[in-house]
Amino acid sequence: MHDLVSDFETVTPDLWLSDEEAWKEKLLKLPNLYHLPLINTNASHNLADGTLVRFRGMVQDMHNPEFYFEQYEVFNTSTNETKIKSGKFRDTSDILENEKVNYTENLTSGQRQTVVVVSMPGLSDWAQDIEHKQNHLKHLEEQPNTSKRLQNAAKLKRSYDETEDENGEAMEVVDEAACVNKEPRTKENMNSAANVVSREHLLNFPLPDVASKSCIVKIYEDTDNLKVNDMIEVIGFLSVDPTLSGEFQPEKNALIEPEVESEAETITHNPPPSLVPRLHAVYVKKLEHCNPLITEAIDQDTVLKEANSAREHLLKALTELLLGDRLAAEYLICHLIACVYLRQDTIALGQFCLNLSNLPTQKYPNYAKQLYDIIKQFVTKSYYLPLTIDNMNTMTLLPKKDYECNRLTSGVLQLSKGTHLVLDETKMEQGRLDNTGVHNVAALGHLIKNQKVEYDFKYYKMEFESDISVLVLSEGKSLLPSDYHVPLKPEESSLEIFDAIVEAATYYLKEEIMNIIRVYLTNLKLVKYTISEDLQFVEEDFIEMRSKADSSNPVTADDLHRLLVLARLVSLSRGRDTLLKDCWDDTKRMEAERLQRVKNRVQSTF
């Protein structure tokens, strides 16, 4: 096995191309991929150009296809020899000083898809810590990196800082891709270019003020099944040649060569590789989840067998944190394991937006944030959004097409599936929503009702499907729609000692118990749930409910649908992959108690 790992540490693009199928077969036989450097946890500046590496993230944008020389012939003027070389898995061609490209014969062009991948938005600190422990390669930091970046060919003839000679003229930089000399801009123009876009603009991360990494991935195989917001893991050859930066693009004479793209677009699509490395993919895998505690395909029987034990731990913790309210804790567990499992026409089956109201904000103004701080330790990805007037009026929630830079500018709602979005309505104060604020509130409502996000392409809007679990925390009933509204019913004794409860819960939730809960919440989203054809007890109960309902409050098909969605989650949470009568009875009890609370709810005095 050591030899196999060693092979991947030394493999080059040329070696891989000599037998692609055999190398891919070797790759898939590896028991794990931890020995392949993961850029998420290992700095790219510690890795040599052409190293086989990994990157894990979300597809943020997809650019136009890129053409390249898949095969070309070079002529050596010193030896009069000709060679066939390949441009696959490279941004710059391996051309020596005494070699010239034959542009008339043996030239084959190819096409590759370019996608922008960003590190998983909202990935929890605990998940990042585990990912770091699993994938961080200490030996990469033990040697200086000054000579590792570009090993095999002459790249820059002079350093970036020496772009002017004594006469102020720009020095040459070798552009191996086209085998012609590029001229970097003069210092004055480079400073101007650097001011065109910011670091944040280049990284284009959906969530503000969150550390992230970005990577430009070039894919050579069919990408029809790859979509924006998909979670993927990419294995490919690292490309970090500094000349790829847009700052090194040659200046053009506008009279001879009219500009087809703006300076901002050039730099946006060609950011410095030290900031946004390139990856030439040899293998792309779509991910169903990004929980680092689950590294193998799930065993459904084992998952269901262990579910009850994990549920008891979680129910105990949440009941305490929700001030002794067991019903609210049961609904919150259902919310945490919910996901969209099927789409029919315009309906997303399985969505479970939960509104917890009647929060004790008068006694504990930061109760919602304290609750979120515990929840984020259970789930793999989450984001906390206080619904203040200022946030609604200033934040960019919807992704928008930037035609000047020809890219999709991200927004807060560009999130991968399985992300938990917690909206804190208790922070809403008096004020006026401007046009942006109104549109942002409408966007949140649209997401909750349809599990779709409208991307703004200026001249038209396009809906993208999403699978984001939305939890709304409020004092009264939320202004936003929800699938299930549960007014909190705190115990008086718990209200007096909430700070002590948080401390006790933190003490109780040891790392071992936390990991059991984290695996439980992810696994139950992956379990296959089936509905038995023999559901006579459901049919009989529905008929009875309709007969007992009065005309002012009729029981409809929507009520049955809501009960069935909840019953599915109640069953899964208890380790059942089909609906049985005991879980159905529990579901009816929960809904009856919830509806009674909603009917009798009063303004919070806590």
C-alpha positions, 0 to 999 in steps of 0.5 A, a space after each residue: 500500500 505504501 508503494 501505491 501511495 508513493 506512486 500518487 505522490 510522484 505522478 505527473 500529468 505525462 505519466 497519468 496520460 500514458 495510461 489514464 484508465 490504469 491510474 484511475 483504477 489505482 486511485 479508486 482502490 485506495 482505502 482512503 484519500 488522506 495521503 493526497 493533499 487536501 487544499 482545504 486544509 493544506 496551503 497550496 503554497 506548500 505544494 509544487 506545481 503539477 502535484 496531484 491534490 484534492 479539493 472539496 466544496 460547492 460549485 459556485 459558478 460555471 464558466 464558458 468551455 475553454 479550448 486548449 491544445 490536446 495534442 501538438 507537435 514541437 520541433 527542436 531547432 538544436 537536434 532537429 527532432 520532433 515530439 508530440 506533446 499534450 496540453 491536457 491537465 496543464 495551463 501552460 505548455 512544456 516548451 523548452 527554449 529551443 523548441 517551436 510548435 508546429 501549428 500546421 500539422 499534428 495539432 488537435 484541439 480539445 475542450 474543457 469545462 471550467 467551474 468555480 468551486 468554493 469551500 462548503 458555505 456554513 461548514 461548522 467549526 467542529 467539522 472543519 477541525 475533524 477535516 483538518 485532523 484527518 487531512 493535514 499533512 505536517 511534512 508539507 510545512 517542514 521544507 521551504 516552498 521557495 523553489 517548489 512552485 515551478 519545478 520543471 520549466 523556466 517560468 518567469 524570467 524575472 520576478 514579479 517585483 522586477 518587472 521594470 528594468 533601468 529604462 522603465 520598460 517591462 521585462 519578458 515573461 514566458 507564456 508557454 501555452 501560446 509559446 510567445 512572449 507575454 509582457 507584464 504590465 508596468 508597475 503603474 498599470 499593475 497597481 491600477 489593475 489591482 484596484 479594479 477588484 478586491 480579494 473578496 470579489 475574487 473569492 466570491 464566497 456566499 457568506 459574508 465575513 466567513 473564511 473561505 477558499 476558492 478553486 478554479 476546476 477544469 474538467 475534461 469529462 462529461 459534466 452534464 449532471 453537474 449543477 451549480 450548488 452541487 457538493 463535489 470532491 475533486 482530485 486533480 493536478 495543481 496549477 499555480 504558475 504565477 503567469 496565469 494571473 490576469 495582471 500578467 495578461 499582455 496590454 493590447 493596442 486598442 486600434 489593432 485588437 479591440 478588447 473583447 473583455 474588460 480589465 475587471 473581467 480579465 482579472 476576475 476570470 484569471 485571479 492570482 493562483 496563490 489566491 485561487 489555485 487551478 485544478 485539472 480534474 482527473 476524478 470528480 465525485 458528487 457528494 451526498 453530504 460533507 460530514 467528516 465523521 461518515 467516510 463510508 456508505 451507510 449500513 441502513 440496518 445499523 443506522 436504524 438500530 442505533 437511532 433510538 439511543 442517539 435520539 434520547 441524547 438529543 431529546 434530553 439536551 433539546 428539552 432542557 435548552 427549550 426550557 423543559 418543552 418536550 413537544 418543541 424538542 420533538 419538533 426540532 428533532 424532526 426539523 433537524 433530520 428533514 430534507 427534500 426527498 422528492 419533487 412533484 410539479 411545484 411541490 418539494 416533498 419533505 420540506 419542514 420549515 419550523 417556526 419556534 415562537 414565544 421565545 423568552 426574549 424579555 428575560 434573555 434577549 440573546 436566547 435565540 443566538 444561544 440556542 443557535 450556538 448549541 444547534 450549530 454544534 450538532 449540524 454539519 453546515 449552518 448559518 445564523 441570520 438576524 433579521 434586522 432592518 439593516 441586514 434586510 436593507 443591505 445584505 445580498 441574499 440572491 445571487 446575481 449575474 455580473 455582466 461586466 465581470 461575466 460571472 455569477 456574484 454569490 448571495 447568502 442564499 446560494 447554499 448547498 443542500 443540507 444547510 441549516 438556515 436559522 432566521 432570528 426574528 427576535 432581532 427585528 426592530 422598528 424601521 422601514 424596509 427599502 426596496 432591497 429589504 422588501 425583495 430580501 424578505 420576499 426571497 426568504 418567503 419564496 425559499 421557505 414555501 417552494 425550496 427554490 431561490 431566484 437568481 437575478 440575471 438582470 434581464 430575467 430571473 431563473 429559479 434554482 432548486 434548493 434543499 435548505 432547512 429553515 428554522 425561524 425563531 420569533 417572539 410572536 408568530 413569524 411574519 414569514 411562512 412556515 410549515 409547522 408553528 410551535 409556540 414555546 411553553 417554558 417551565 417556570 423553574 427552567 426560566 429562572 436557571 437558563 444560564 445554568 442549563 446551558 452550562 449543564 448541557 455543554 457539560 453533558 454533551 461530551 465529544 463522544 455524545 456529540 459525535 453520536 448525534 452528528 452522525 445520527 442527524 446526517 445518516 437519517 437524511 440518507 436512509 431510504 424510507 418506504 410507505 407500506 401499501 397497508 395504511 388502513 389505520 391512516 385512512 380510517 383516522 383521516 375519515 374520522 378527523 373529517 367527520 369530526 371537523 366543523 365547517 369553520 375549521 375543516 380538515 383538508 388534504 393539506 392537513 393529511 399531507 402535513 401529518 404524513 410528512 411529520 409521521 415520516 420524520 417521527 418514524 425515522 427519528 425512532 429508527 423505523 424506515 416505514 410507518 407503523 401505527 405507534 409512530 402514527 399515533 405519536 404523530 397525531 398526538 404531537 399535532 393535536 397538542 401543537 394545534 391546541 397551543 397555536 389556538 390558545 397562544 398568548 403574547 410572551 411575557 417572559 
